[in-house]
Amino acid sequence: MLKIWGREDSLNVQKVMLCVRELGLQFEQINAGKQYGVLNEPWYLAMNPNGLCPTIDDDGFVLWESNAIVKFLCARHSPGNLSPADPREYADADRWISWQGSTLGVTMRQILVNLVRTAEEKRDAKFVADLIATTTGHWKIMNGRLEGRDYMMGPRFTMVDIVFAPHVYRWFAYPFERPDLPHLEAWYKRLCQRKHYNPRFTAGDVVTALQR
């Protein structure tokens, strides 16, 4: 059985959990990280020398890095659907997934650290404002991509939507003003209608939860 190490309040673990639920896979999820420990245990570091989560073990095949895990599982279990079959379409999908990891994900992480997990009296207000402006620019790029599309790759939900899904609920939950991005908002509403989009993504005081 597929084993997944990681805690479900981790954004990167949320990608993998959404993926396996969309795929309908059987799995065992083992809490790891923060209050659960595990990540610095020698046996875990033997699987993932970074000491981070998530990590999976799929019948002896061990893999870390959330985006790599999502791409692997979708290619294995949903070729031509969640994972595009056409090489050009796959390259386009991979491009957006890489952009999530190298660009949007980086500044969204910095917002989390500097706005949510840093006490107000210790924040650099100008840095945070510049960070929000930069990240807004990233979301505008996605808004443009989504114009005329239900999902990032067109009419169907794919692995690309999976890796962005945990970011977007945070974006709309943060306590600052955002410009109207109608295509992004419409996409988010479509995500919220999906059975396996974790209710934790949309319910309660998100910012308070992220402060842990």
Secondary structure, 3 states (H helix, E strand, C coil): CEEEECCCCCHHHHHHHHHHHHHCCCEEEECCCHHHCCCCCHHHHHHCCCCCCCEEEECCEEEECHHHHHHHHHHHHCECCCECCCHHHHHHHHHHHHHHHHHHHHHHHHHHHHHHCCCHHHCCHHHHHHHHHHHHHHHHHHHHHHCCCCECCECCCCHHHHHHHHHHHHHHHCCCCCCCCHHHHHHHHHHHCCCCCCHHHCCCCHHHHHCC
